Amino acid sequence: MPTLFRKRIVLPATALAAAAVALSPAGAGQALAHAPCFDRATSPYTSVVDSHLHYRPFGGKAIPFEELNAYLRKSGVRYVNAFGIGQKLPAGSSCTYYLDCPGTPVLPSIKNDVVNAENYLENKPSDPRITLSMTSFDLAHPETIPDTLDLYDREYPGLFRWAGELNLVKGALLPNHHEPASSDDIDGWAPMMREFEKRGIPVTLHADLGTDAEPTKYLHLFRKALDRYPRNKIVWAHMGLSKELSTMDPAEHIAIVRDLLTRYPRLTLDLSWRVLEDQYFSKPGVRRMYADLLDAFPTRAIPGTDFVASSDKSYAVYKEELEVTSRINKALGDRAFRGIALGENYFRLLGLNATAPRVCEQK
């Protein structure tokens, strides 16, 4: 197992966090080992984990690997999942984002994951602490998955410890020849899911709930995946929300999420993407509703930005997306805050030998 997963690390727990960012994780742990607790009144509310960050874009140039890692250190993020993007625009395309090129095929590819792995091996970063993710599996063609997984194992043994973001159904990609997985396709995932279960690998699924016209159009597919693979660590990207589903009644959405969390104890929510804040959490009274949901299931969600590291973006863009996606943290109770913002849920899900500080009692 890579040394990336061996050291025990104590997260920044006080207002010293900003100074600790410049240290290696082990150094930060030594410097802050005696800090009694995390003081929410004086310390940042932004998450120290980014469990959903795309180091590679759909097309065009990426932010250089070490430059992006510097963005994370500067912003206080100490743990990150390095997603590629499992689909690529055609070579030679002038587009960097698929929405700008409707009709252009954006199809599964291993290229981004290979670049991430090579960059990781070349630079061997210790801060932030990086988990590499396999993003290229074509869930609509499960017969192709075993050979692809064998390729990862052969070329990069033990290096990839996460899977996803994998598209069960992504409405925004439909104009770019995306093929959603069918019920039969989901049955065909069995060899892949057995391997993920055996290895303790979480899998982040992008499974849209639906559209404004049909808010629960695709819910049956996600339920099928949860029913078929109840022992797997499934992470639901963006809680099923999207730009195509902007008008759903928050109470209806919360009721669906609550039911799924109750029925499927290994399901984890992914709170990434500013769409959640912009279209839902920021509406009057709605933030409290979602905070109450997360407080009721304080161990069942992880944070992320869903930042896509195309070269036309800067540190200021990443900093803003981290801040926006972290705003929900301010409304959380202490237990959910520790689990989400301070990373305890992520550590447990991934099986890391790390722990988050307890939250100070407010005077």
C-alpha positions as CSV (number, residue, x, y, z in Angstrom):
1,M,0.0,0.0,0.0
2,P,1.4,3.4,-0.9
3,T,2.9,5.5,2.0
4,L,0.2,8.0,1.3
5,F,-2.1,5.9,3.5
6,R,0.1,5.1,6.4
7,K,0.8,8.1,8.6
8,R,-1.6,9.2,11.2
9,I,-2.5,12.9,10.8
10,V,-4.2,15.3,13.2
11,L,-6.1,18.1,11.4
12,P,-5.7,21.8,12.2
13,A,-7.9,22.4,15.2
14,T,-7.6,26.0,16.1
15,A,-6.9,29.4,14.6
16,L,-3.3,28.1,14.0
17,A,-4.8,26.3,11.0
18,A,-3.7,29.0,8.5
19,A,-0.1,28.8,9.7
20,A,-0.2,25.0,9.6
21,V,-1.1,24.9,5.9
22,A,2.5,25.7,5.1
23,L,3.7,22.6,7.0
24,S,3.6,19.0,5.8
25,P,0.6,17.1,7.2
26,A,2.8,15.2,9.7
27,G,4.4,18.5,10.8
28,A,1.0,20.1,11.2
29,G,-0.1,17.1,13.3
30,Q,2.9,17.6,15.6
31,A,2.4,21.3,15.9
32,L,-1.3,21.0,16.7
33,A,-1.3,17.8,18.7
34,H,-2.0,19.6,21.9
35,A,-4.7,21.9,20.6
36,P,-7.7,21.1,22.8
37,C,-10.5,21.5,20.2
38,F,-11.7,23.3,17.1
39,D,-13.1,26.7,17.9
40,R,-15.9,27.4,15.4
41,A,-16.1,31.0,16.6
42,T,-12.6,31.9,15.6
43,S,-11.6,29.3,12.9
44,P,-12.7,28.9,9.3
45,Y,-15.9,27.2,8.3
46,T,-14.5,26.1,5.0
47,S,-14.0,22.3,4.6
48,V,-10.6,20.8,5.0
49,V,-11.5,17.9,2.7
50,D,-12.3,18.3,-1.0
51,S,-13.7,14.8,-1.9
52,H,-14.8,15.8,-5.4
53,L,-12.2,17.8,-7.4
54,H,-11.5,17.2,-11.1
55,Y,-7.7,17.6,-11.7
56,R,-8.3,17.3,-15.4
57,P,-10.9,19.1,-17.7
58,F,-13.1,17.6,-20.4
59,G,-10.8,19.1,-23.0
60,G,-8.0,21.6,-23.4
61,K,-5.2,22.4,-21.0
62,A,-5.4,21.7,-17.2
63,I,-4.0,23.7,-14.4
64,P,-0.6,22.2,-13.7
65,F,-0.7,19.5,-11.0
66,E,1.5,21.2,-8.5
67,E,-0.1,24.6,-9.1
68,L,-3.5,23.1,-8.2
69,N,-2.0,21.5,-5.1
70,A,-0.7,24.9,-4.1
71,Y,-4.3,26.2,-4.4
72,L,-5.4,23.6,-1.9
73,R,-2.7,24.3,0.6
74,K,-3.3,28.0,0.4
75,S,-7.0,27.5,1.0
76,G,-6.6,25.1,3.9
77,V,-7.7,21.9,2.2
78,R,-5.5,19.1,3.5
79,Y,-7.2,16.0,1.9
80,V,-8.5,15.7,-1.7
81,N,-9.8,13.1,-4.1
82,A,-8.1,13.6,-7.4
83,F,-10.8,12.8,-10.0
84,G,-10.0,12.9,-13.6
85,I,-13.0,13.3,-15.7
86,G,-14.0,9.9,-17.1
87,Q,-15.1,11.4,-20.4
88,K,-13.1,13.3,-23.0
89,L,-13.9,15.6,-25.8
90,P,-12.3,14.4,-29.1
91,A,-8.7,15.0,-29.6
92,G,-8.3,18.2,-31.6
93,S,-11.5,19.7,-30.3
94,S,-11.4,23.4,-29.6
95,C,-13.8,23.0,-26.7
96,T,-12.9,22.8,-23.0
97,Y,-16.5,22.3,-21.7
98,Y,-19.0,20.0,-23.2
99,L,-22.0,22.4,-22.8
100,D,-20.3,24.7,-25.3
101,C,-20.3,22.0,-27.9
102,P,-23.7,20.2,-28.1
103,G,-23.6,17.4,-30.5
104,T,-19.9,16.7,-30.0
105,P,-19.4,13.2,-28.5
106,V,-18.0,13.2,-24.9
107,L,-17.2,9.6,-24.3
108,P,-15.5,7.4,-21.6
109,S,-11.7,7.5,-21.6
110,I,-8.9,6.4,-19.3
111,K,-6.6,9.3,-20.4
112,N,-7.3,11.7,-17.5
113,D,-6.8,9.0,-14.9
114,V,-3.5,8.0,-16.4
115,V,-2.3,11.6,-16.4
116,N,-3.3,12.0,-12.7
117,A,-1.5,8.8,-11.8
118,E,1.7,9.9,-13.6
119,N,1.6,13.3,-12.1
120,Y,1.2,11.8,-8.6
121,L,4.1,9.4,-9.1
122,E,6.3,12.1,-10.5
123,N,5.6,14.7,-7.7
124,K,4.8,12.4,-4.7
125,P,3.0,15.2,-2.8
126,S,2.4,14.8,0.9
127,D,0.3,17.9,1.4
128,P,-2.5,17.8,0.4
129,R,-3.0,14.2,1.0
130,I,-4.2,12.9,-2.3
131,T,-6.5,9.9,-3.0
132,L,-6.5,8.9,-6.7
133,S,-9.9,7.9,-8.2
134,M,-10.8,5.8,-11.2
135,T,-13.3,7.7,-13.3
136,S,-13.4,6.0,-16.7
137,F,-15.7,3.0,-16.3
138,D,-18.5,3.0,-18.8
139,L,-21.5,2.0,-16.7
140,A,-23.7,1.6,-19.7
141,H,-21.3,-1.0,-21.1
142,P,-20.4,-3.1,-18.0
143,E,-18.8,-5.8,-20.2
144,T,-15.9,-3.3,-20.8
145,I,-15.2,-2.7,-17.1
146,P,-13.2,-5.8,-16.0
147,D,-10.5,-5.2,-18.6
148,T,-10.3,-1.6,-17.7
149,L,-9.9,-2.4,-14.0
150,D,-7.2,-5.0,-14.9
151,L,-5.4,-2.2,-16.7
152,Y,-5.4,0.0,-13.6
153,D,-4.2,-2.8,-11.5
154,R,-1.4,-3.8,-13.9
155,E,-0.1,-0.3,-14.5
156,Y,-0.7,1.3,-11.1
157,P,-1.1,-1.5,-8.5
158,G,-2.6,-0.3,-5.3
159,L,-2.6,3.4,-6.3
160,F,-6.3,4.1,-6.9
161,R,-8.4,4.0,-3.7
162,W,-11.6,5.5,-5.0
163,A,-13.9,5.2,-8.0
164,G,-15.9,7.9,-9.6
165,E,-17.4,10.2,-10.5
166,L,-19.1,7.5,-12.6
167,N,-22.2,8.5,-14.6
168,L,-25.3,6.3,-14.1
169,V,-27.3,9.1,-15.7
170,K,-26.2,12.7,-16.3
171,G,-28.8,14.7,-18.1
172,A,-26.5,17.6,-19.0
173,L,-24.4,15.1,-21.1
174,L,-27.3,13.7,-23.1
175,P,-26.7,16.1,-26.0
176,N,-23.1,14.9,-26.2
177,H,-24.0,11.2,-26.9
178,H,-24.0,10.1,-23.2
179,E,-25.7,6.8,-22.8
180,P,-27.4,6.3,-19.3
181,A,-27.1,2.9,-17.7
182,S,-30.2,0.7,-17.9
183,S,-31.6,-1.6,-15.2
184,D,-29.9,-4.5,-17.0
185,D,-26.6,-2.6,-17.1
186,I,-26.8,-2.1,-13.4
187,D,-27.0,-5.9,-12.9
188,G,-23.9,-6.1,-15.1
189,W,-21.8,-4.0,-12.6
190,A,-21.6,-7.0,-10.3
191,P,-17.9,-8.0,-11.0
192,M,-16.9,-4.3,-10.5
193,M,-18.9,-3.8,-7.4
194,R,-17.6,-7.1,-5.9
195,E,-14.1,-5.8,-6.3
196,F,-14.9,-2.4,-4.8
197,E,-16.5,-4.1,-1.8
198,K,-13.5,-6.4,-1.3
199,R,-11.0,-3.6,-1.5
200,G,-13.1,-1.1,0.5
201,I,-13.3,1.3,-2.4
202,P,-16.0,4.0,-2.3
203,V,-17.7,4.7,-5.6
204,T,-19.2,8.1,-6.4
205,L,-22.1,7.8,-8.7
206,H,-23.6,10.7,-10.7
207,A,-27.3,9.8,-10.7
208,D,-29.6,12.6,-11.6
209,L,-33.0,12.6,-9.9
210,G,-34.7,14.1,-12.9
211,T,-35.5,17.3,-14.6
212,D,-37.8,20.3,-13.8
213,A,-40.5,18.7,-16.0
214,E,-40.0,15.2,-14.4
215,P,-38.3,15.7,-11.0
216,T,-38.0,11.9,-10.2
217,K,-37.6,10.6,-13.8
218,Y,-34.4,8.7,-13.0
219,L,-34.8,7.9,-9.3
220,H,-35.8,4.2,-10.1
221,L,-32.3,3.7,-11.6
222,F,-30.5,4.9,-8.5
223,R,-32.8,2.8,-6.3
224,K,-32.0,-0.2,-8.4
225,A,-28.2,0.4,-7.8
226,L,-28.7,0.7,-4.1
227,D,-30.9,-2.4,-3.9
228,R,-28.6,-4.4,-6.1
229,Y,-25.4,-3.4,-4.2
230,P,-26.3,-2.8,-0.5
231,R,-22.9,-3.7,0.8
232,N,-21.0,-1.2,-1.3
233,K,-19.9,2.2,-0.2
234,I,-22.0,4.3,-2.6
235,V,-21.6,8.1,-2.6
236,W,-24.4,10.1,-4.3
237,A,-22.9,13.0,-6.2
238,H,-24.7,16.3,-5.6
239,M,-27.6,14.5,-3.8
240,G,-29.0,13.9,-7.3
241,L,-29.4,17.6,-8.0
242,S,-28.3,19.4,-11.2
243,K,-28.8,22.5,-13.3
244,E,-31.6,20.6,-15.1
245,L,-33.5,20.2,-11.7
246,S,-33.6,23.7,-10.3
247,T,-37.3,24.0,-9.2
248,M,-37.9,20.8,-7.2
249,D,-39.7,21.4,-3.9
250,P,-36.9,21.2,-1.3
251,A,-39.2,19.4,1.1
252,E,-39.8,16.7,-1.5
253,H,-36.1,16.3,-2.2
254,I,-35.3,16.1,1.5
255,A,-38.0,13.4,2.0
256,I,-36.5,11.3,-0.8
257,V,-32.9,11.7,0.6
258,R,-34.1,10.9,4.1
259,D,-35.8,7.8,2.9
260,L,-32.7,6.6,1.0
261,L,-30.4,7.3,4.0
262,T,-32.7,5.3,6.2
263,R,-33.1,2.4,3.9
264,Y,-29.4,2.1,2.8
265,P,-27.0,2.5,5.7
266,R,-23.9,2.5,3.5
267,L,-25.1,5.4,1.3
268,T,-23.2,8.7,1.7
269,L,-24.2,12.1,0.4
270,D,-21.8,14.1,-1.7
271,L,-22.3,17.9,-1.0
272,S,-20.2,19.1,-3.9
273,W,-21.0,21.6,-6.6
274,R,-22.2,25.2,-6.0
275,V,-25.5,24.4,-7.7
276,L,-26.7,23.0,-4.3
277,E,-26.0,26.4,-2.7
278,D,-27.1,28.6,-5.6
279,Q,-30.3,26.7,-6.5
280,Y,-31.4,25.3,-3.1
281,F,-29.5,26.1,0.1
282,S,-29.5,29.9,-0.4
283,K,-33.3,30.2,-0.7
284,P,-35.1,31.7,2.4
285,G,-35.6,29.0,5.0
286,V,-34.2,26.2,2.9
287,R,-30.7,26.1,4.4
288,R,-32.2,25.3,7.8
289,M,-34.1,22.4,6.3
290,Y,-31.0,20.8,4.7
291,A,-29.0,21.5,7.9
292,D,-31.6,19.7,9.9
293,L,-31.4,16.7,7.5
294,L,-27.6,16.6,7.8
295,D,-27.8,17.0,11.6
296,A,-30.2,14.0,11.7
297,F,-27.6,11.9,9.7
298,P,-24.3,13.5,10.9
299,T,-22.1,10.7,9.7
300,R,-23.5,10.3,6.2
301,A,-22.2,13.2,4.1
302,I,-18.8,14.5,2.7
303,P,-17.9,17.8,1.3
304,G,-16.4,18.8,-2.1
305,T,-16.2,21.6,-4.7
306,D,-16.7,19.8,-8.0
307,F,-14.0,22.3,-9.3
308,V,-12.9,21.4,-12.8
309,A,-9.2,22.4,-13.2
310,S,-9.2,23.9,-16.7
311,S,-6.3,26.3,-17.3
312,D,-8.6,29.3,-17.8
313,K,-9.4,29.2,-14.0
314,S,-7.4,30.8,-11.2
315,Y,-6.9,30.4,-7.5
316,A,-9.6,33.0,-6.9
317,V,-12.1,30.7,-8.7
318,Y,-11.2,27.7,-6.6
319,K,-11.3,29.8,-3.4
320,E,-14.7,31.0,-4.2
321,E,-16.1,27.6,-5.0
322,L,-14.7,26.2,-1.8
323,E,-16.3,29.0,0.2
324,V,-19.7,28.7,-1.6
325,T,-19.8,24.9,-1.2
326,S,-18.8,25.3,2.5
327,R,-21.6,27.8,3.5
328,I,-23.9,24.9,4.6
329,N,-21.2,24.1,7.2
330,K,-22.1,27.3,9.1
331,A,-25.7,26.0,9.8
332,L,-24.6,22.5,11.0
333,G,-24.6,21.3,14.5
334,D,-21.2,20.4,16.0
335,R,-21.4,16.7,15.3
336,A,-22.3,17.1,11.6
337,F,-19.7,19.9,11.3
338,R,-17.0,17.7,12.7
339,G,-18.0,14.9,10.3
340,I,-18.4,17.0,7.2
341,A,-16.2,20.2,7.4
342,L,-13.5,18.7,9.5
343,G,-13.4,15.4,7.6
344,E,-14.3,12.7,10.0
345,N,-16.8,11.1,7.7
346,Y,-14.4,11.1,4.8
347,F,-11.7,9.5,7.0
348,R,-14.0,6.7,8.1
349,L,-15.4,6.1,4.6
350,L,-11.9,5.8,3.1
351,G,-10.5,3.9,6.1
352,L,-7.7,6.5,6.7
353,N,-5.8,6.4,10.0
354,A,-6.7,10.0,10.7
355,T,-9.1,11.8,13.0
356,A,-10.8,15.2,13.2
357,P,-10.5,17.3,16.3
358,R,-13.6,17.6,18.5
359,V,-15.5,20.9,18.3
360,C,-15.1,23.3,21.3
361,E,-18.2,23.8,23.4
362,Q,-19.5,27.3,22.9
363,K,-19.5,29.6,25.9
